[in-house]
Amino acid sequence: PGSGDCHFFIMTTQIKPDGGFPEMHRIKKGQYGYIKSQRKIEIIKTLSLFLLSLAIYLGGYITTGTNKNLLTIVAILGCLPASKCAVNMIMFLCARGCSEELYQKVSAHTGTLPCLYDNVLTSYESTFEIPHMVFCGNNLIGIAVNPKCKTAACEKHLQAMCAQNSIRDVNIKIFQDIPKYLNRLDQLQELSVEDTQTEAVLSLVKAISI
């Protein structure tokens, strides 16, 4: 299951050439740089919620001279969503995402292939960091740069998730050798097929990723 409860997006502004109103852009899940931007947002979110609870508690204490007041209860309850976001923050702090070096390598071999970056898949037994994934011709492939990543378990997890969501006949392969992965990307670019499950597969991967 992914951690979708406290997801926010970094916003950046870009002034139009004609001096018009700034446009808003955001890094969405699956885009390159998502982990890095979301990590900052989760830190700010968590600190803000804890500070808010502290402010409420201090406000009640200063006003009444005791912590036996209604605002103390409100402050304690406020720590619940703060703690929930703290869990997300820790997960994003531990995640690495796709490095600039890997991004440059894979982007030269993907062309128009549907891609997902910064994938951190979570199961009940383990967490799998897959910085880059592609789906084409019923083939879902990804690269795991962490040598400790259990690729066979990751493939099994993805197969199980596909089966649970009625997505069938998907060939899943997680690579750990970058040159072999790049070669497979080149092969997929040469395929001339019409994918009917692309949106379903990519949506599923994003749903089970943090």
Secondary structure, 3 states (H helix, E strand, C coil): CCCCCCCCCCEEEECCCCCCCCEEEECCCCCCCHHHHHHHHHHHHHHHHHHHHHHHHHHHHHHHCCCCCHHHHHHHHHHHHHHHHHHHHHHHHHCCCCCHHHHHHHHHHHCCCCEEEEEEEECCCCEEEEEEEEEECCEEEEECCCCCCCHHHHHHHHHHHHHHCCCCCCEEEEECCHHHHHHHHHHHHCCCCCCCCHHHHHHHHHHCEC
